[in-house]
Amino acid sequence: MLSIINLFLNIYICIKFHTLKKLLNETIIYGIGAIMPRVILFILNPLYINQISNKDFAIFSNLYALISFVNIMLSFGFETAFFRFSADKDNEKKTFNTSFWFLFGLSTVFLLSLLIFSQPVADQLGYSSNPEYIRWFAWIAFFDNLCVIPFAWLRFNNKPIKYSLVRVLQSLFQTVITVALFLYIPLSVSQGFGLKEKVSFPFYSNLAASFLGFLLLLPVVFKVRFQFSTGLFKNMIKYSWPVMIAGMAFMVNENFDKAIQIYNIPNEDAGAYGGCYKLAVLMTLFVTAYRMGIEPFFFKQMNNDNAKNTYAKVTEYFTFFASTVAMGIIANISWLKQILIPNSSYWTAIDIIPIIVIANLCFGIYYNFSTWYKVTDRTKVGTVISWLGAILTIALNLLFLSKYGFMVSAWVTFIAYFVMMITSYLLGQKYYPIPYRIKKMTLFLGLLMLFSFVIVYLFDYNFWVGNLLFLVYAGVLIYSEKDMLLSRIRKN
């Protein structure tokens, strides 16, 4: 966590535009709140691994993968649509009210449906003896979706501290409940609350945290008025449904593997994959923090004369520093696994980590490249690009997962994000040219892949070799940007 913050602070001295400095400050604050739920899962991962068997961890990974798809469907792309249509000051209040009531209605229908049909759904998913899992996740999805627009309102109105405060309190509350259930509350007491197995503890604490989040956001919810603009809603739907479909494609790339592994490979292997995947979350945390600050910023810059140069500069510095973070993670897997994956039975899947880390870097670059279709209202193109990756993910996993095992899923994730990144860049340069320093960005991405290959396959995660290559990588980066850095230091 501190390393991520320090990284952004280092970027601060390198960027000369005032707007980018503001973005940096907001990104750090938003990042704290946005990544806190992932940080909690990351910190609690060693506890889960010690308390939950490989087989049960596969259940944990499967259910959270499934609910990620549900959240995308229920939010329906309205977070992005809210930012887009609120940019018109005349529509800001109407957008807020219309968005909230649409998501409220959709969430309510979903909740009631699953409460009524929880047993048939549980039977279909292979959880016949635990229909309570379905009911709990229905409530989690309900409360999380009610919070989508209030959270977006805080971001749009530049209230990063309030946004992050709610997120942090949610995460701390979830942590306390989880630790108490695993370590302090007797199992007989937990069973009295309907918690039959230890794997259910994280689900229950997640539900409590989701409810708390809604309560904390009530001051924003109370700003909602009984107003629903049909005309505005139609325009928002036209804009948002491609975003939702694209978001679904992203979830396919991110979680399809974990959703189907439990049905295609041994549960122990699926659990090991899910456990090791959490170490790669270090890179995901960086990308997520960045995304939370960048999306409102991109839309607010879209009408500026210098917008394209600003977009280029942001993307370049993201690529340079995110690749350095990725290199640092891969160089230190040898000791990180001892702390974060203390059960050596999970290490059978350790080789997925470098692949997933670089895959998430490619996704972060793709997210920057996707600016062109968002600010030009060509979101349908973004949907096509996203589903290109999703189709690769679905097809390659279904074809090869059962035969070759979980390594297929890791490589497929990388292939999908890499293809999406290249495709978005090529189309963007055709329809909305942005002057990226693409040769330099390619150089550092290629150097990262080369050094990672050396660390993993030639030196078997050797700590000294890994960190020597990390220092070389960072040194080349700093030297290549020395003129800009020196000019900035002299100016300050």
ABEGO torsion letter per residue (X at the ends): XAAAAAAAAAAAAABABAAAAAAAAAAAAAAAAAAAAAAAAAAAAAAAAAABBAAAAAAAAAAAAAAAAAAAAAAGGAAAAAAAAAABAAAAAAAAAAAAAAAAAAAAAAAAAAAAAAAAAAAAAGAAABAAAAAAAAAAAAAAAAAAAAAAAAAAAGBAAAAAAAAAAAAAAAAAAAAAAAAABBAAAAAAAGBABAAAAAAAAAAAAAAAAAAAAAAAAAABBBBBBAAAAAAAAAAAAAAAAAAAAAAAAAAAAAAAAAAABBAAAAAAAAAAAAAAAAAAAAAAAAAAAAAAAAAAAAABAAAAAAAAAAAAAAAAAAAAAAAAAAAAAAAAAAAABABAAAAAAAAAAAAAAAAAAAAAAAAAAAAAAAAAGBAAAAAAAAAAAAAAAAAAAAAAAAAAEAAAAAAAAAAAAAAAAAAAAAAAAAABBBBBBAAAAAAAAAAAAAAAAAAAAAAGGBAAAAAAAAAAAAAAAAAAAAAAAAAAAAAX
